[in-house]
Amino acid sequence: MPSKDIEKYKLQDRDILIVRSSLKREGVAYPALFVEDKEPVVFCGFLIRIRPNGDKIDPFYLLNYLRSSIAREKLVGDSDTVTITNIDQGTLLYLDIPLPSLSEQKHISAKIQELMQEIERARTACEKQLEAAKSLPAAYLREVFESEEAKKWERKRLGEAIAFIKNGIVAEQNFDGSGFPVTRIETISNGFINSEKIGWANLPVENFTDFRLCEGDILFSHINSVERLGNCAIYEGIPKNLYHGMNLLRIKAKENILDPYFLLFWLRSDVCKNYYITNARRAIGQASLNQSDIKQIPIHLPALHIQHRIASELNGKMLQVEKLQSAIRNQQSALDALPQAILRKALRGEL
């Protein structure tokens, strides 16, 4: 770049850069403060440079104002276009900014920074709590299935303890709700049957009665990325009249020897996950297990009444984990809303 252009576009300490255009509406008008660098830095064409007059406006005060929903509504509005969203220099030049004295601006900026740091510390604490909560299910399963008691249980292959393992309906699916509901691979993406992530098959349902799920059936992801291979969920009757679609296997336990929830937790255990990784057939971007592989999964079976007890205890613990994770995520959502609330109060002079 010619030296004259470097001087023209060179950034100075405390310049503010703001995104002028983006394919994503939420990316437009996003500001950032430049802190002086040892090497010359120039800005590119999709950014607008603002150089605050330090005698009239504190750069941090201006930065916080531009970050506020108040400024964003003026700059971008609430329209949602399908094309590139833009703002221009003229829009910025005519932006009305509440401007207290310079000393008050600096006081407000310092208070905002202090509060934002507190929010960031709280966010970090929440993230650690959530990671700890996410580790609990695996710990609970290890406590059961890798215990000294478990080593004494009868050992079988899964194929000996299940009534059947089947592929699903091979049919073109739609998403407009016509026909009958059918599972997709995403239906169990969160470890549960998600009724919002199903497809529909517009075919005569009487031709597929054998594919209708029954309570206690387990859906098993046998074709997926390596880390998601073996994802499974149990059908508990919701949504009603759900049918087993392709890309998932359906497993039914022999009720006289195997509790379906005990099986669900066993399939989620580290013992089984290690089996999936070891025995998976790998291709670019995905891995797979065939039915023969799955039937060979080792399973340790205590007496049926012990299975019922273990399944009930684990269900209770997993429910508590879900509640804990939900509470932490609610805290995170509340924290995410705080910065804008703080900026609004600050700009109204209420801090």
KOLZAMI-79974 format. One line per 4 residues: number of its first residue (from 1); their letters; for each residue x, z, y of N, C-alpha, C, O. Coordinates in steps of 0.001 Angstrom, whole numbers. Each point is the difference from the previous one (the first is absolute). Example, Ala and Ser with C-alpha at 12.3 -4.5 7.8 and 13.67 -1.06 7.14 Angstrom:
<recs>
1	as	13190:7800:-5690:-890:0:1190:900:0:1200:1036:665:-19 ~ -1386:-1385:1069:820:60:1190:-770:730:1090:509:169:1108;
</recs>
This chain:
<recs>
1	mpsk	849:0:-1193:-849:0:1193:883:0:1240:947:784:73 ~ -1231:-1643:907:794:-20:1239:-28:1363:688:-981:739:-84 ~ 2084:-427:766:125:1316:635:-1089:237:1045:-457:1130:172 ~ 37:-2197:532:-1052:171:1013:-1321:419:-647:-769:767:578;
5	diek	515:-1288:-1796:-1232:391:-714:97:1420:-517:-988:733:-33 ~ 2195:-351:-371:187:1384:-458:-343:964:1129:-692:996:-210 ~ 1182:-1299:1408:-283:873:1136:-1492:10:329:-557:1036:364 ~ -86:-2204:-494:-1422:-114:335:-869:814:-950:-960:643:424;
9	yklq	1304:-673:-1719:-850:641:-1006:589:1303:-538:-534:594:-937 ~ 1629:-162:1537:649:1218:-466:-855:1220:311:-546:133:1096 ~ 443:743:-2066:-784:1233:173:855:1086:639:1210:77:-213 ~ -1874:752:998:639:1159:596:-620:1274:-570:-1119:2:-513;
13	drdi	1882:1069:622:-482:1291:-498:-1333:360:642:-159:-87:1218 ~ -798:491:-2051:-1350:412:386:-935:-1183:307:-1104:200:506 ~ 1544:-1426:-809:-957:-1105:18:-1047:239:-1082:273:610:-1034 ~ -1466:-1102:1298:-1072:89:-1004:-324:-1414:-470:-182:-911:808;
17	livr	113:746:-2120:-375:-1273:-603:-1398:128:-581:-336:1008:-622 ~ -468:-2032:827:-1358:32:-513:-294:-1332:-695:329:-1062:529 ~ -938:1115:-1691:-279:-1203:-783:-1099:-805:688:-1091:510:255 ~ 1393:-1780:44:-958:-833:728:-942:-773:-918:-1109:-339:413;
21	sslk	1527:48:-1664:-857:-783:-897:278:365:-1441:1118:366:-366 ~ -2160:-473:-448:137:332:-1416:-1164:-596:-775:-1101:-163:525 ~ 1368:-158:-1787:-1084:-463:-877:-953:1146:-310:-1180:-219:-275 ~ 1700:1442:322:-818:1174:-274:-336:683:1325:892:331:781;
25	regv	-2173:-126:-538:-440:572:1268:631:1361:268:324:321:1143 ~ -149:485:-2203:538:1342:210:1466:-30:426:520:1001:493 ~ 160:-2156:-681:1400:-91:394:201:-348:1458:1098:178:528 ~ -2142:-677:146:115:-408:1402:10:1232:903:-662:998:-282;
29	aypa	1417:-1087:1363:73:1038:1037:684:1266:-485:-130:1057:618 ~ 856:-1158:-1718:722:1181:-476:1289:153:799:820:-918:1 ~ -608:2052:682:1176:164:860:1122:806:-669:-237:783:-919 ~ 1447:-996:1401:1141:790:-456:990:121:1151:104:-885:849;
33	lfve	617:1997:-840:978:269:1058:1391:-395:-485:411:376:-1098 ~ 308:-1133:1918:1365:-388:-342:975:1057:517:-49:405:1162 ~ 929:25:-2057:1052:949:370:1317:-761:4:301:-738:-938 ~ 473:918:1983:1206:-800:238:901:-53:-1219:226:1008:-669;
37	dkep	289:-2212:388:884:-244:-1128:1375:-398:523:130:-461:1135 ~ 901:641:-1970:1355:-361:422:142:-1506:179:731:-457:878 ~ -1430:-314:-1708:60:-1453:70:-1195:-530:788:-1060:625:-2 ~ 1213:-1785:687:-1142:-576:707:-1136:-336:-964:232:-522:-1090;
41	vvfc	-1451:825:1503:-1186:-296:-801:-966:-796:869:-293:387:1131 ~ -203:-1507:-1671:-981:-804:718:-1322:66:-752:-28:330:-1186 ~ -1063:-643:1870:-1309:40:-642:-512:-1417:-242:399:-942:683 ~ -1296:806:-1672:-458:-1322:-415:-1371:-328:611:-613:820:683;
45	gfli	163:-2034:-952:-1155:-546:699:-1331:635:-294:-912:-117:819 ~ 743:800:-1971:-1306:596:-283:-124:1409:581:-967:714:-265 ~ 1974:-329:1068:-27:1314:654:-61:-170:1519:479:-991:551 ~ -1069:1965:96:15:86:1461:856:1206:374:-155:1081:-569;
49	rirp	1056:-1272:1528:839:1102:456:-604:619:1260:-384:-695:941 ~ 316:2004:-960:-449:737:1190:1152:898:440:554:756:-797 ~ -200:-852:2083:1066:849:522:-616:988:994:-286:-372:1138 ~ 81:1609:-1549:-643:982:892:850:297:1232:1229:40:-66;
53	ngdk	-1900:164:1169:656:455:1226:112:1522:-100:-979:725:173 ~ 2193:-265:-457:208:1420:-262:-326:916:1157:-130:1209:-187 ~ -5:-1766:1389:-362:827:1152:-1505:260:70:-455:900:705 ~ -302:-1699:-1443:-1455:116:68:-658:389:-1330:-1036:664:-21;
57	idpf	1653:-1087:-1085:-633:261:-1290:1053:358:-1040:1030:-665:-117 ~ -1297:1694:-612:880:430:-1076:-151:-950:-1193:-1126:-215:-448 ~ 2223:-368:-91:-114:-956:-1111:-745:558:-1206:-751:-715:-664 ~ 965:2005:385:-673:593:-1150:-1497:164:269:-816:-142:-910;
61	ylln	465:437:2143:-1419:91:364:-662:-1361:-180:-1093:-97:-558 ~ 1763:-959:1036:-556:-1351:-148:-101:-383:-1474:-995:-585:-429 ~ 2025:915:-339:-25:-301:-1437:-1193:667:-669:-702:-630:-791 ~ 470:1898:1100:-1121:717:-609:-1341:-586:431:-939:-84:-792;
65	ylrs	865:-321:2062:-1246:-619:449:-264:-1298:-773:-1124:-244:-439 ~ 2150:-578:277:-166:-1271:-716:-320:221:-1480:-605:-857:-644 ~ 1008:1992:118:-307:330:-1399:-1422:521:-168:-499:79:-1122 ~ -140:265:2187:-1323:624:-78:-1091:-1028:-289:136:-1185:306;
69	siar	-1210:1669:-898:-1152:-874:-258:-638:-462:1304:-648:-1046:36 ~ 826:1819:1040:-538:-376:1314:615:-1324:452:-707:-924:400 ~ 2052:851:-472:686:-1232:398:-312:-1129:-964:-195:-1145:407 ~ 150:1473:-1669:-239:-1046:-1010:-1353:-671:195:-114:-1220:-118;
73	eklv	-908:2014:416:-1329:-566:223:9:-960:1190:-688:-1021:-11 ~ 1473:1358:1037:78:-873:1172:784:-1268:-296:-322:-1069:518 ~ 1354:1184:-1352:877:-1132:-261:-543:-933:-1073:102:-1221:117 ~ -676:1800:-1156:-406:-793:-1170:-1503:-50:-152:-541:-991:-489;
77	gdsd	-144:2047:902:-1446:62:-198:-332:284:-1452:858:409:-782 ~ -2122:-634:432:-436:272:-1375:-362:-1268:-751:-598:60:-1074 ~ 957:-1215:1637:-300:-1253:-697:929:-155:-1190:1129:489:6 ~ -1622:-1175:-1026:769:-212:-1212:14:-1489:-297:-966:-535:-545;
81	tvti	2049:-134:898:64:-1446:-170:724:-357:-1288:707:823:-583 ~ -897:-2070:149:669:-461:-1218:1292:-730:337:753:-377:-898 ~ -491:174:2191:1225:-666:432:957:1034:575:-255:1203:-43 ~ 1371:-1709:586:997:899:587:-588:720:1216:-647:-613:849;
85	tnid	881:1915:-783:-436:790:1149:1144:84:999:1142:265:-377 ~ -1448:-494:1661:1026:-27:1045:-373:901:1166:-1176:249:267 ~ 2209:236:423:-176:572:1331:1035:-680:906:982:-552:-495 ~ -1191:588:1799:957:-636:890:464:977:1083:-525:1106:132;
89	qgtl	1503:-1540:625:564:858:1043:-1027:351:1063:3:1108:537 ~ -888:-2064:-234:-1021:266:1008:-890:1160:-382:-355:824:843 ~ -10:-758:-2121:-835:1108:-485:715:1325:218:-609:986:414 ~ 1907:-973:-697:771:1231:176:134:374:1476:-99:1173:362;
93	lyld	322:-2170:481:205:265:1425:-1226:624:650:126:792:935 ~ -1312:-1145:-1426:-1240:525:587:-558:1196:-772:-1154:388:177 ~ 1992:184:-1031:-425:1165:-767:-24:1236:891:1012:359:602 ~ -2173:289:-521:-121:1227:793:590:1166:-777:-357:226:-1156;
97	iplp	1264:515:1793:660:1124:-653:-209:1256:838:298:-7:1194 ~ -801:1078:-1788:-95:1263:742:1412:485:301:813:124:-916 ~ -510:149:2169:1380:264:391:111:1294:810:-103:-19:1226 ~ 310:1127:-1912:272:1252:723:1414:-46:584:685:-1018:-105;
101	slse	-258:2098:708:1339:47:576:1051:-187:-1096:-266:223:-1181 ~ 1458:-636:1599:1066:-261:-969:352:1252:-803:256:-69:-1203 ~ -248:1204:1883:313:1254:-716:-1084:330:-1017:291:488:-1092 ~ -1563:-762:1459:-1100:246:-934:62:-982:-1176:-290:366:-1139;
105	qkhi	669:-1607:1425:162:-978:-1081:1027:491:-1025:-220:-64:-1210 ~ 1348:556:1735:1061:471:-896:-454:1215:-792:339:145:-1175 ~ -1108:731:1819:-543:1167:-691:-938:-441:-1129:70:519:-1114 ~ -944:-1476:1413:-943:-513:-1003:763:-656:-1158:-333:211:-1166;
109	saki	1355:-1002:1495:790:-673:-1040:675:1012:-915:17:-171:-1219 ~ 544:1236:1816:679:1027:-792:-985:713:-918:310:281:-1158 ~ -1508:12:1686:-1017:678:-810:-462:-902:-1144:-169:462:-1129 ~ -33:-1740:1420:-406:-934:-1052:1068:-52:-1090:-320:44:-1188;
113	qelm	1584:-139:1589:1077:-67:-977:21:1249:-878:186:-83:-1214 ~ -378:1228:1840:-16:1260:-749:-1123:4:-1043:208:386:-1150 ~ -1391:-819:1567:-1151:-9:-919:177:-1045:-1100:-363:242:-1152 ~ 921:-1402:1504:225:-1036:-1004:1003:456:-1055:-136:-334:-1177;
117	qeie	1129:1088:1595:981:534:-953:-663:989:-955:315:32:-1190 ~ -1227:767:1716:-736:928:-862:-848:-756:-1010:-79:381:-1168 ~ -558:-1460:1628:-805:-823:-909:880:-608:-1080:-383:-34:-1170 ~ 1560:-448:1555:905:-628:-966:463:1015:-1039:121:-327:-1180;
121	rart	137:1557:1615:382:1043:-957:-1146:287:-963:216:193:-1196 ~ -1434:-166:1729:-1168:240:-858:-200:-1156:-977:-357:214:-1159 ~ 591:-1445:1634:-117:-1163:-886:1013:87:-1143:-331:-257:-1158 ~ 1559:620:1499:1041:125:-1021:-383:1053:-1036:188:-196:-1201;
125	acek	-726:1312:1678:-434:1056:-919:-1122:-503:-906:-10:290:-1197 ~ -941:-1047:1767:-1104:-550:-793:503:-972:-1058:-466:10:-1140 ~ 1420:-846:1527:560:-964:-951:656:713:-1179:-155:-415:-1148 ~ 877:1476:1435:634:777:-1074:-1052:656:-886:139:30:-1223;
129	qlea	-1191:495:1844:-1079:612:-772:-693:-1026:-899:-340:288:-1148 ~ 137:-1495:1696:-672:-1039:-778:868:-444:-1169:-506:-206:-1103 ~ 1815:55:1335:900:-380:-1092:11:1069:-1083:16:-312:-1191 ~ -25:1568:1608:-43:1090:-977:-1309:-28:-793:-12:222:-1211;
133	aksl	-1091:-500:1917:-1309:-73:-671:-50:-1173:-978:-583:103:-1079 ~ 1200:-1215:1469:9:-1169:-888:794:246:-1276:-255:-631:-1025 ~ 1206:1537:1086:823:292:-1178:-689:956:-978:434:150:-1142 ~ -1514:495:1601:-657:1000:-843:-603:-568:-1290:189:603:-1056;
137	paay	-917:-1750:1093:-586:-494:-1252:1023:-198:-1109:-229:413:-1137 ~ 1354:-1042:1457:1029:-219:-1020:547:1332:-513:295:142:-1186 ~ -163:833:2092:494:1312:-416:-989:683:-940:400:605:-995 ~ -1699:-702:1314:-1015:581:-868:11:-650:-1386:-153:682:-1013;
141	lrev	335:-2006:980:29:-712:-1283:1240:376:-803:-78:178:-1215 ~ 1218:-58:1885:1215:416:-717:-159:1394:-578:453:289:-1107 ~ -1108:571:1880:-208:1380:-444:-776:52:-1310:221:887:-825 ~ -1128:-1840:637:-806:-42:-1224:705:-778:-1099:214:514:-1098;
145	fese	149:-1764:1400:429:-921:-1050:1471:112:-371:424:-581:-999 ~ 363:1315:1780:1404:220:-352:267:1469:-302:1139:464:57 ~ -2204:254:-378:103:1433:-302:437:216:-1452:-29:-920:-817 ~ 427:2136:524:353:361:-1381:-1211:-125:-911:126:-379:-1164;
149	eakk	-1297:699:1698:-1228:-115:-791:-253:-1452:-400:-394:-281:-1132 ~ 625:-641:2077:-263:-1414:-269:875:-538:-1125:-414:-906:-723 ~ 1610:1448:567:896:-469:-1056:-551:290:-1400:439:-597:-982 ~ -1397:1514:902:-568:376:-1302:-1246:-824:-357:-498:83:-1123;
153	werk	1:-869:2071:-1219:-759:-253:255:-1142:-980:1119:-491:-148 ~ -2207:90:-516:76:-1133:-925:359:-1275:756:-481:-233:1109 ~ 1320:-578:-1713:436:-1242:636:-669:-1207:-660:-41:-130:-1224 ~ -473:-734:2077:-616:-1238:-464:428:-1145:911:642:208:1030;
157	rlge	-1009:-1406:-1430:74:-1146:896:-1367:-160:645:-1021:319:-609 ~ 1001:-814:1843:-1271:-104:709:-1019:-808:-792:-1186:330:-2 ~ 1639:-1390:-673:-911:-839:-766:-780:751:-1054:-1082:-430:-397 ~ 1626:1567:-69:-680:799:-1017:-1080:890:612:-862:504:-720;
161	aiaf	897:-307:2034:-888:976:635:-1050:-646:891:-782:705:638 ~ 751:-2029:-582:-985:-671:851:-943:-851:-833:355:-504:-1066 ~ -1575:359:1590:-1001:-815:-696:294:-1482:195:-165:-799:-922 ~ 603:434:2128:376:-1387:253:792:-116:1298:27:919:819;
165	ikng	611:-2061:-656:639:-416:1246:-340:-1470:183:235:-807:-900 ~ -790:450:2062:-543:-1345:186:406:-602:1337:277:707:970 ~ -251:-2048:-952:122:-746:1242:-1367:-99:666:-1028:218:-641 ~ 1024:-551:1945:-1249:-90:745:-564:-1410:69:529:-931:-606;
169	ivae	-1608:798:1356:-679:-1280:194:919:-969:740:582:336:1031 ~ -466:-1529:-1572:706:-1062:704:-1051:-838:715:-652:-846:-612 ~ 493:1082:1897:-1034:-704:771:422:-50:1456:657:913:498 ~ -1035:-1974:174:284:-112:1426:-791:1059:764:-1201:171:-207;
173	qnfd	1902:536:1092:-644:1081:734:-249:-411:1448:750:-785:581 ~ -1829:1340:-12:-274:-197:1421:-67:1368:666:37:1033:-668 ~ -134:-1042:1986:-17:1265:740:-1202:96:929:9:759:969 ~ -1051:-1542:-1279:-1208:31:830:-1129:801:-638:-1120:19:510;
177	gsgf	1417:640:-1623:-992:869:-625:-1014:-707:-871:-1017:593:-362 ~ 1265:-1845:16:-954:-715:-859:437:97:-1451:1173:-188:-324 ~ -2135:486:-548:300:154:-1417:115:1468:-377:-734:839:522 ~ 1656:-528:-1430:160:1385:-435:1417:483:341:929:-806:55;
181	pvtr	-756:2128:177:1293:538:444:1037:3:-1120:-295:357:-1141 ~ 1508:-761:1489:1085:-122:-966:1266:633:578:289:-145:1188 ~ 449:838:-2027:1246:612:461:1066:-1057:263:27:-1055:-633 ~ 856:1372:1592:1197:-797:285:1197:928:-158:-163:1204:-195;
185	ieti	1355:-1760:278:1192:836:-124:48:1047:1106:490:1110:-208 ~ -1014:-1477:1416:6:941:1128:-1011:1125:-162:60:993:725 ~ -986:-1133:-1663:-1052:1001:-176:590:1366:-312:-597:1020:344 ~ 1756:-979:-989:623:1296:-313:1318:177:753:874:744:-445;
189	sngf	-732:-1413:1565:1265:63:729:317:1405:506:1170:335:187 ~ -2187:488:36:237:1355:500:-146:1064:-1095:-74:1194:291 ~ 34:-1638:-1551:-102:952:-1106:-1416:393:-342:-227:773:-930 ~ -724:-1297:1673:-1410:268:-266:-740:-1331:-7:529:-1017:449;
193	inse	-1744:1031:-958:-845:-1179:88:-492:-98:1444:-761:851:460 ~ 1189:-1867:235:-368:-181:1410:-1099:-1053:81:254:-1188:-199 ~ -1470:1625:491:-1150:-907:15:56:-1013:1135:-756:-971:3 ~ 1653:1191:969:146:-952:1102:969:-1128:-342:143:-962:754;
197	kigw	517:1095:-1895:997:-1004:-391:-370:-632:-1331:796:-32:-938 ~ -2030:-473:877:-452:-688:-1202:-345:-1437:352:-175:-346:1168 ~ 81:-484:-2198:-447:-1367:180:-1378:-171:-610:-600:957:-489 ~ 104:-2191:524:-1318:-299:-555:91:-1299:-798:683:-943:399;
201	anlp	-1386:913:-1537:-38:-1195:-835:-1425:-533:-22:-926:682:-440 ~ 768:-1889:912:-1342:-597:100:-322:-756:-1284:-113:-1226:-15 ~ -34:2003:-1074:-263:-548:-1327:-1117:801:-656:-278:1119:432 ~ -364:-1648:-1450:-1054:760:-697:567:1276:-622:836:-66:-902;
205	venf	-1281:1208:1375:573:1260:-428:-217:248:-1495:794:694:-635 ~ -1874:-1263:68:-279:237:-1425:1097:-549:-901:118:403:-1157 ~ 678:-1317:1682:1100:-556:-791:1195:942:-87:931:-238:-768 ~ -960:1317:1565:1187:841:105:-306:1480:-219:699:858:540;
209	tdfr	-1718:-550:-1311:-389:1401:-205:1132:826:-604:104:1196:275 ~ 742:-1817:-1093:1104:745:-629:1057:436:1010:851:832:-312 ~ -904:-1394:1529:999:319:1006:-479:1072:982:738:394:903 ~ -1952:65:-1080:-519:1031:901:702:1321:-278:62:451:-1143;
213	lceg	469:172:2203:753:1237:-167:-915:1167:-343:-1137:80:466 ~ 1653:814:-1286:-684:1243:-347:816:1170:546:1220:-87:139 ~ -1904:1163:162:710:1176:508:1057:437:-1004:-257:82:-1201 ~ 1448:195:1715:1118:391:-857:940:-1143:-338:1095:231:-514;
217	dilf	-1514:-1484:801:904:-1128:-191:1149:97:1000:-188:403:1147 ~ 1377:-778:-1603:1177:15:869:413:-1430:307:137:-827:-902 ~ 62:544:2187:518:-1289:430:1497:143:221:459:935:655 ~ 294:-1876:-1212:1463:117:-45:622:-1273:556:-334:-1101:-437;
221	shin	1235:1249:1397:666:-1144:620:1225:-384:-833:1025:679:38 ~ -1145:-1767:-783:1086:-430:-883:811:-1156:572:1010:-395:-583 ~ -1446:-160:1733:752:-1045:701:81:414:1467:-1008:4:706 ~ 2197:341:-257:132:520:1364:1478:44:363:848:-399:-799;
225	sver	-536:878:1990:1397:273:328:482:1136:-892:-809:773:-512 ~ 2106:-667:325:542:987:-931:-472:1407:362:-383:778:-875 ~ 412:-454:2182:-357:1361:412:-1488:299:-168:-390:1165:-76 ~ -458:-2221:15:-1439:222:-155:-485:-267:-1422:-1177:196:-306;
229	lgnc	2069:-636:-546:-376:-259:-1385:-478:1295:-654:658:1035:98 ~ -1802:-1103:-761:-554:1193:-635:-936:785:891:-507:1041:-419 ~ 254:-1508:1654:-1039:639:810:-1296:5:-791:-359:-997:-626 ~ -326:2104:657:-1230:80:-783:-1016:908:679:346:846:825;
233	aiye	-1588:-1040:-1187:-1102:796:547:-1093:76:-1043:-101:-863:-871 ~ -712:1891:961:-1090:194:-956:-1331:-301:679:-222:374:1152 ~ -644:-1043:-1868:-1313:-352:544:-951:1177:-205:-182:484:-1117 ~ -423:-33:2225:-902:1153:-41:-1432:-377:365:-800:859:371;
237	gipk	481:-2150:-479:-1371:-445:263:-242:-515:1404:-1116:-408:322 ~ 2139:418:519:-138:-478:1386:1058:-1069:250:1178:231:-270 ~ -1579:-1409:787:-1388:-427:248:-727:-309:-1306:630:-251:-1027 ~ -1950:271:1076:-794:-237:-1197:142:-1442:-469:235:-915:789;
241	nlyh	-385:744:-2100:-30:-1345:-602:1220:-829:365:-113:-1177:341 ~ 1272:1800:-418:1251:-694:299:530:-648:-1275:-61:585:-1081 ~ 583:-1808:1228:505:-740:-1147:1517:-134:80:598:-19:1076 ~ -8:-72:-2258:1457:-38:-138:508:-1418:239:-290:-913:-774;
245	gmnl	1062:735:1866:526:-1309:352:1408:-224:-518:611:891:-592 ~ -108:-2087:822:1336:-365:-483:1081:728:788:-256:574:1058 ~ 1464:-611:-1597:1210:611:566:47:1516:-152:915:647:508 ~ -1891:-83:-1198:44:1403:-388:-391:98:-1468:-784:-807:-500;
249	lrik	1333:1792:-180:-416:271:-1370:-973:1168:1:68:890:847 ~ -963:-913:-1804:-988:1079:-172:335:743:-1283:106:-598:-1071 ~ 58:1900:1193:375:835:-1146:-1077:1050:-225:-403:694:934 ~ -66:-576:-2181:-981:1032:-338:592:922:-1047:471:-449:-1045;
253	aken	-498:1756:1335:531:990:-929:-956:230:-1163:-1214:-130:158 ~ 1754:471:-1325:-822:453:-1119:-461:1417:316:803:933:17 ~ -2086:-778:231:-505:1268:527:216:1168:-954:42:1152:430 ~ 95:-1438:-1714:148:1111:-957:1423:554:-53:226:1068:-568;
257	ildp	749:-1796:1165:1377:503:-33:693:-6:1364:1067:594:153 ~ -1673:-1270:851:717:-143:1269:-943:111:1191:-941:-782:137 ~ 1203:1760:717:-750:163:1249:451:-1090:981:1198:-148:239 ~ -2147:-625:337:395:-1106:885:786:455:1232:886:-722:455;
261	yfll	-1190:1904:94:746:487:1158:1401:451:-407:957:-175:754 ~ -842:749:-1937:1325:338:-519:836:-1266:-123:1176:-14:363 ~ -1797:-1061:-883:689:-1286:-109:403:-524:1377:1116:-489:175 ~ -2023:589:805:303:-465:1351:1249:687:541:889:-656:544;
265	fwlr	-825:1975:-694:1143:735:527:1272:-310:-785:1089:-44:571 ~ -1226:-169:-1873:1164:-364:-803:563:-1348:465:1215:-149:135 ~ -2081:-820:107:439:-1322:441:660:36:1378:764:-899:350 ~ -1063:1943:432:614:155:1316:1269:835:-33:662:147:1027;
269	sdvc	-314:394:-2162:1148:903:-99:1314:-760:85:41:-1215:-196 ~ 1029:1939:488:1327:-608:71:428:-577:-1343:716:-999:-50 ~ -1156:1629:-1038:332:-500:-1338:-487:-1435:-150:739:-869:-463 ~ -1992:623:857:-558:-1344:-110:610:-945:1022:261:-1162:-312;
273	knyy	-30:1641:1526:591:-866:1012:1379:-508:-434:346:-1156:243 ~ 425:2015:-876:1295:-421:-518:-165:-1040:-1100:804:-925:-119 ~ -1852:1085:-682:-285:-978:-1051:-346:-1356:619:467:-1037:-470 ~ -1285:1048:1523:-381:-1262:651:1237:-737:514:157:-1202:-210;
277	itna	715:1949:888:1189:-619:585:915:-573:-1082:552:-1089:150 ~ -403:1839:-1240:888:-420:-1086:-531:-1224:-734:776:-875:-385 ~ -2092:804:186:-581:-1038:-845:-638:-1162:762:-482:-950:-619 ~ 473:1011:1935:-644:-1049:790:739:-1323:-127:1227:-45:-77;
281	rrai	-2011:-1035:57:547:-1351:105:20:-352:1487:-1011:131:690 ~ 2150:-570:-211:167:-168:1443:56:-1467:384:612:-824:-680 ~ -1269:526:1786:70:-1323:613:213:222:1491:66:1142:454 ~ 41:-2217:304:243:131:1437:-1188:701:671:-1114:-523:8;
285	gqas	1362:1690:544:-1028:704:760:-1005:788:-810:-857:665:582 ~ 927:-713:-1925:-970:765:-778:546:329:-1385:1006:-551:-448 ~ -1699:1461:-206:336:394:-1367:-1295:79:-799:-1089:45:572 ~ 1212:-29:-1882:-1214:22:-825:237:723:-1316:1122:78:-502;
289	lnqs	-2208:446:-35:-38:578:-1341:-1133:-673:-751:-1087:-178:551 ~ 1323:-199:-1801:-1108:-555:-771:-693:1103:-789:454:1144:-13 ~ -1547:-1492:-640:-787:1009:-707:802:664:-1112:-148:1196:-250 ~ 992:-1969:-413:817:579:-1082:945:1054:544:193:1048:-616;
293	dikq	399:-1327:1777:877:987:644:-748:1298:270:495:1093:-272 ~ -1698:-1241:814:-778:1177:409:-439:807:-1219:-25:1230:39 ~ -316:-1918:-1107:-415:708:-1226:1145:813:-595:-227:957:-741 ~ 1454:-1343:1069:1165:707:-537:429:1189:863:943:713:-344;
297	ipih	-1637:-504:1463:353:1147:843:-146:1290:-807:-1060:240:-578 ~ 2097:590:528:-119:1269:-722:-909:959:758:32:56:1229 ~ -824:684:-1953:-867:999:632:22:1270:-832:-95:-51:-1226 ~ 219:1190:1895:22:1295:-670:-1385:625:127:-498:206:1106;
301	lpal	-118:93:-2245:-1401:427:14:-165:1419:-534:232:252:-1182 ~ -630:669:2048:-415:1313:-490:-1427:-101:-549:-592:-1079:3 ~ 55:2176:-463:-1395:12:-474:-919:-411:1149:330:180:1172 ~ -1483:-730:-1528:-902:-552:1005:-432:1048:1029:-97:-298:1190;
305	hiqh	-162:1528:-1656:-446:1026:952:1108:341:1001:-283:355:1145 ~ 1543:-464:-1579:1121:236:914:99:-1148:998:284:221:1177 ~ -518:-1452:-1647:-29:-1152:900:-1045:182:1089:262:-261:1175 ~ -1474:721:-1582:-1076:213:979:443:1005:1064:-225:-200:1193;
309	rias	861:1284:-1650:440:1036:946:1059:-546:952:-79:205:1211 ~ 1064:-897:-1761:1077:-550:823:-551:-1005:1002:365:16:1175 ~ -1261:-901:-1657:-583:-1007:886:-779:649:1133:73:-445:1146 ~ -830:1515:-1472:-775:694:1023:916:660:1030:-253:-77:1202;
313	elng	1310:720:-1675:932:662:913:704:-1009:898:141:227:1202 ~ 304:-1352:-1787:677:-1017:792:-951:-652:1000:385:-291:1132 ~ -1626:65:-1555:-984:-551:932:-158:895:1220:-44:-476:1134 ~ -40:1783:-1383:-141:948:1100:1199:-24:930:-155:28:1221;
317	kmlq	1343:-81:-1792:1213:-27:816:93:-1292:802:375:16:1172 ~ -723:-1143:-1813:80:-1286:703:-1014:-62:1144:263:-597:1043 ~ -1420:1220:-1253:-995:46:1069:530:798:1190:-205:-384:1151 ~ 884:1489:-1432:588:797:1078:1087:-775:731:140:117:1217;
321	vekl	634:-913:-1963:1031:-826:630:-638:-1029:928:486:-229:1107 ~ -1577:-391:-1562:-695:-982:831:-507:641:1292:108:-583:1079 ~ -658:1778:-1202:-489:708:1188:1148:332:947:-129:-120:1218 ~ 1260:541:-1798:1170:335:810:518:-1228:726:273:52:1199;
325	qsai	-135:-1165:-1926:484:-1232:625:-954:-487:1084:432:-464:1055 ~ -1726:571:-1320:-998:-410:991:113:855:1261:-87:-519:1113 ~ 278:1816:-1284:132:902:1153:1246:-346:819:-38:19:1230 ~ 1142:-334:-1915:1233:-352:707:-184:-1320:744:447:-142:1138;
329	rnqq	-1106:-823:-1781:-226:-1295:670:-915:173:1219:168:-680:1013 ~ -1127:1589:-1121:-849:286:1163:842:583:1144:-213:-326:1168 ~ 1163:1186:-1522:906:547:1019:816:-1118:640:204:-16:1214 ~ 262:-919:-2043:784:-1119:526:-839:-861:944:482:-444:1043;
333	sald	-1740:213:-1419:-882:-785:869:-211:699:1335:-5:-632:1056 ~ -170:1954:-1123:-177:761:1241:1264:-74:858:-87:-127:1221 ~ 1244:207:-1847:1259:-94:742:173:-1395:606:498:-142:1117 ~ -913:-882:-1862:113:-1369:517:-845:-202:1261:337:-818:856;
337	alpq	-1427:1564:-752:-880:-143:1166:500:805:1201:-412:-253:1132 ~ 1286:1207:-1372:436:896:1073:783:-678:1125:-255:299:1167 ~ 1216:-1216:-1471:757:-590:1113:-869:-631:1073:234:217:1189 ~ -1250:-1007:-1595:-871:-616:1004:-812:1046:756:-244:-146:1198;
341	ailr	-174:1196:-1895:-747:1067:679:890:684:1045:-446:310:1105 ~ 1700:-85:-1471:945:624:937:248:-903:1200:12:468:1139 ~ 186:-1775:-1390:240:-930:1104:-1193:-61:945:173:-38:1218 ~ -1377:28:-1770:-1200:-41:856:-80:1241:883:-285:-92:1194;
345	kalr	540:1256:-1799:-52:1232:796:1096:15:1062:-223:411:1139 ~ 1418:-871:-1536:1129:2:945:-291:-891:1196:282:369:1140 ~ -839:-1526:-1398:-256:-970:1076:-1196:388:855:-216:-563:1073 ~ -556:1527:-1553:-1075:548:833:449:1269:718:-778:627:719;
349	gel	2072:-248:-927:536:1180:653:-479:1293:-618:-106:1015:688 ~ -192:-1039:-2010:-591:1176:-648:969:747:-890:-394:958:-664 ~ 1664:-1372:629:966:730:-831:513:1248:745:821:744:-536;
</recs>
